[in-house]
Structure formats: C-alpha cells, structure tokens
Amino acid sequence: MDGSLQVSPARPSGEDFRATLVPRRPVPALRVPVLGGGTWDLAEQRPERFSLLVFYRGFHCPVCTTYLRELDRLHAEFAPRGVEVFTLSSDTEERAAMARDRWGLPNLRIGYGLPIPVAREWGLYVSASRGKSSSGVEEPAVFSEPGVFVIRPDRTLYWASYQTMPFARPHFSEMLQAFDFIQKLDYPARGEL
C-alpha cells in the first residue's frame, strides 16, 4: 500500500444508492398515503416555520413504540412554534394502523407505504429482515431505518438526523427547546458546505 486514498468502485445504479441531503438545498419530493384516507404531499405543505418529518422503522420496532409515544404526547407543543408534524414508514396500511392503534398514537398523522427508492433519495439507511424482532413481530422483507428531518416552507433542508439502528434518536423535548432557540436567534441551517 502506497498510502494513497483508495476509492471503491462505483455503486450499481439504484440498488444500494443512498443520497446525501445538504442543508439549505431542496429535499426530494415526498408523497405517501395517510391513515384515515387521503395523501400527504410535501409540496402541498404550508407550515408557518417548519415541517417535522419523522421516518420510523415500522410496527415491528419496539424502540419506535416509545419514540412515537413521546412525539404523540408532545404533539400539541409543536404547533405554537410553527412546526407541523408528520410521521411515516415503509409499512403497509395494515401495519401502520396496528402501530397507531396498539401504540396509542391518537394525535399523529401517519403515512405509510414509503417506497424504498424514495427512502434512499432521502438518505435513509435500508435494512433486510432478520425475522421476528425482539417484540415478536415479523420484520418486513426490507424497510428503512429511522430519520428525522426539519424542512423549511420552501422545501429546503434545515436539519437532519439519520440512524443505522433503532437506538440513540433525537429527543422531541430537546427539539422543542431547539425550535425556541432557532426562532429567538433566527439561527441558520448549518452543515451547508
């Protein structure tokens, strides 16, 4: 080895592609069906300050249960800060409904059927099934890992957090404090270079 940088061969188109989103730049299109009927389309959203998009792993994920329950409990605190909340996964409608009902999420709008290629466009990591999760629920054959995105009304990225695992996600109570700080100081999106 001569110490020079080694570059791996180009990835095949599509199958293992994962985009990198950059703050202050436009995010990909996003349109999914919503539990209870209708479609949620990012292009049609008009939040006062931000859209908060919470991508979760799916009904099989016990960590998602706790995480989304926290968001459901704090949901009403986002609106006064000009933040509209939306959650979604690659789960089927049936599994998304089971998550809503069994996890007790009456306040959240939940999208389902996120196509894996779209998850990759958003930079989400993708995993294959390992069978039953620790909660005893069968994992889907393929699903996206979690991510949290804060999007400006002009559909540019303000902030993003990606996980390769279900653990160590941003806490929504801390995010509420961050939104207060952002508003008070008109704090710009960082990581733009």
C-alpha positions as CSV (number, residue, x, y, z in Angstrom):
1,M,0.0,0.0,0.0
2,D,1.4,3.3,-1.0
3,G,-0.7,5.4,1.4
4,S,-2.8,6.9,-1.3
5,L,-6.5,7.2,-1.0
6,Q,-8.4,4.0,-2.1
7,V,-11.7,4.6,-3.8
8,S,-14.2,1.8,-4.0
9,P,-15.8,1.0,-7.4
10,A,-18.9,2.9,-8.4
11,R,-22.1,1.6,-6.9
12,P,-24.5,-0.1,-9.2
13,S,-27.4,2.2,-10.2
14,G,-30.3,2.1,-7.8
15,E,-30.0,-0.9,-5.6
16,D,-27.6,0.3,-2.9
17,F,-27.8,4.0,-3.7
18,R,-28.3,6.4,-0.7
19,A,-28.4,10.1,-1.3
20,T,-26.8,12.7,0.9
21,L,-29.1,15.7,1.6
22,V,-27.5,19.1,2.2
23,P,-28.9,21.9,4.4
24,R,-30.3,24.9,2.6
25,R,-30.8,22.9,-0.5
26,P,-34.1,21.4,-1.8
27,V,-35.2,18.0,-0.5
28,P,-36.7,15.2,-2.7
29,A,-40.4,15.0,-3.5
30,L,-42.4,13.1,-0.9
31,R,-45.9,11.8,-1.3
32,V,-47.5,9.0,0.7
33,P,-51.0,7.8,1.6
34,V,-52.2,8.6,5.1
35,L,-54.1,6.5,7.6
36,G,-57.7,7.6,7.6
37,G,-57.6,8.5,3.9
38,G,-56.0,11.0,1.6
39,T,-52.4,11.6,0.6
40,W,-49.7,13.7,2.3
41,D,-47.6,15.6,-0.2
42,L,-44.6,17.7,1.0
43,A,-45.1,20.1,-2.0
44,E,-48.6,21.0,-0.6
45,Q,-47.5,21.7,3.0
46,R,-47.6,25.3,4.2
47,P,-46.1,25.3,7.7
48,E,-45.5,28.6,9.4
49,R,-41.9,27.7,10.1
50,F,-41.1,24.1,9.6
51,S,-42.3,20.6,8.7
52,L,-41.0,18.0,11.1
53,L,-40.8,14.6,9.3
54,V,-40.3,11.6,11.5
55,F,-39.4,8.4,9.5
56,Y,-39.8,5.3,11.7
57,R,-38.8,1.7,11.1
58,G,-42.3,0.1,11.3
59,F,-44.7,-1.8,13.5
60,H,-42.0,-4.4,14.3
61,C,-39.8,-1.9,16.1
62,P,-40.2,-1.7,19.9
63,V,-38.0,1.4,20.1
64,C,-40.3,3.1,17.7
65,T,-43.2,2.5,20.1
66,T,-41.6,4.5,22.9
67,Y,-40.3,7.1,20.4
68,L,-43.6,7.8,18.7
69,R,-45.5,7.8,22.0
70,E,-43.2,10.6,23.2
71,L,-44.0,12.5,20.0
72,D,-47.7,11.9,20.4
73,R,-47.6,13.2,24.0
74,L,-45.7,16.4,22.9
75,H,-47.5,16.8,19.6
76,A,-49.6,19.9,20.7
77,E,-46.4,21.8,21.7
78,F,-45.0,21.9,18.2
79,A,-47.9,23.8,16.6
80,P,-47.4,27.1,18.6
81,R,-43.8,27.0,17.4
82,G,-45.0,26.9,13.8
83,V,-44.0,23.3,13.3
84,E,-46.2,20.8,11.6
85,V,-45.5,17.1,12.5
86,F,-45.8,14.1,10.1
87,T,-44.7,10.5,10.7
88,L,-44.2,7.8,8.1
89,S,-42.7,4.4,7.3
90,S,-42.5,1.8,4.6
91,D,-45.1,-0.3,6.4
92,T,-48.3,-1.4,4.8
93,E,-51.5,0.4,5.7
94,E,-52.5,-2.6,7.9
95,R,-49.2,-2.5,9.8
96,A,-49.3,1.3,10.1
97,A,-52.8,1.1,11.5
98,M,-51.7,-1.6,14.0
99,A,-48.9,0.7,15.2
100,R,-51.3,3.6,15.6
101,D,-53.9,1.6,17.5
102,R,-51.7,-0.7,19.6
103,W,-49.1,2.0,20.5
104,G,-51.8,4.6,21.3
105,L,-51.0,7.4,18.9
106,P,-54.3,9.3,18.5
107,N,-52.6,12.7,17.8
108,L,-50.2,11.8,15.0
109,R,-50.8,11.9,11.2
110,I,-49.2,8.7,10.0
111,G,-48.2,8.0,6.4
112,Y,-47.4,4.5,5.1
113,G,-46.1,2.7,2.0
114,L,-42.9,4.8,1.7
115,P,-41.2,3.2,-1.3
116,I,-37.7,2.1,-0.6
117,P,-36.2,4.0,-3.6
118,V,-37.7,7.2,-2.1
119,A,-36.3,6.4,1.3
120,R,-32.9,6.1,-0.3
121,E,-33.4,9.5,-2.0
122,W,-33.9,11.0,1.5
123,G,-30.6,9.4,2.6
124,L,-32.2,6.8,4.9
125,Y,-30.4,3.6,5.5
126,V,-32.2,0.4,4.5
127,S,-32.2,-3.0,6.3
128,A,-33.3,-6.5,5.4
129,S,-35.5,-8.6,7.6
130,R,-33.9,-10.7,10.4
131,G,-37.2,-12.5,11.1
132,K,-39.0,-11.6,14.3
133,S,-38.0,-8.5,16.2
134,S,-37.5,-8.5,20.0
135,S,-41.2,-7.6,20.3
136,G,-42.1,-10.9,18.5
137,V,-43.4,-9.1,15.3
138,E,-42.1,-10.2,11.9
139,E,-39.9,-7.6,10.2
140,P,-40.8,-6.7,6.6
141,A,-38.5,-8.1,4.0
142,V,-36.9,-4.6,3.5
143,F,-37.5,-1.4,5.5
144,S,-36.0,2.0,6.1
145,E,-34.1,2.9,9.2
146,P,-35.2,6.0,11.2
147,G,-34.6,9.6,10.3
148,V,-35.8,13.0,11.5
149,F,-35.9,15.9,9.1
150,V,-36.8,19.6,9.6
151,I,-37.8,21.2,6.4
152,R,-38.4,24.9,5.7
153,P,-41.6,26.0,3.9
154,D,-39.6,26.5,0.7
155,R,-38.8,22.7,0.9
156,T,-35.2,23.2,1.7
157,L,-33.5,21.1,4.4
158,Y,-32.9,22.8,7.7
159,W,-31.8,19.9,9.8
160,A,-31.5,16.1,9.5
161,S,-30.6,13.1,11.7
162,Y,-30.1,9.7,10.3
163,Q,-29.8,6.4,12.2
164,T,-28.4,3.0,11.0
165,M,-30.0,1.4,14.1
166,P,-33.2,2.0,16.1
167,F,-31.2,3.5,19.1
168,A,-30.0,7.0,20.1
169,R,-32.5,9.2,18.3
170,P,-33.1,12.9,18.9
171,H,-35.5,13.5,21.8
172,F,-38.5,15.6,21.0
173,S,-38.4,17.5,24.3
174,E,-35.0,18.7,23.3
175,M,-36.2,19.5,19.8
176,L,-38.9,21.8,21.2
177,Q,-36.1,23.7,23.1
178,A,-34.1,23.8,19.9
179,F,-37.1,25.3,18.0
180,D,-37.3,28.1,20.6
181,F,-33.6,28.8,20.2
182,I,-33.8,28.8,16.4
183,Q,-36.7,31.3,16.5
184,K,-35.2,33.6,19.1
185,L,-31.9,33.9,17.3
186,D,-33.1,33.3,13.7
187,Y,-30.4,30.6,13.7
188,P,-29.4,29.5,10.2
189,A,-29.2,25.9,8.9
190,R,-25.7,24.6,9.4
191,G,-23.7,21.9,7.5
192,E,-24.3,23.7,4.2
193,L,-20.8,23.2,2.8
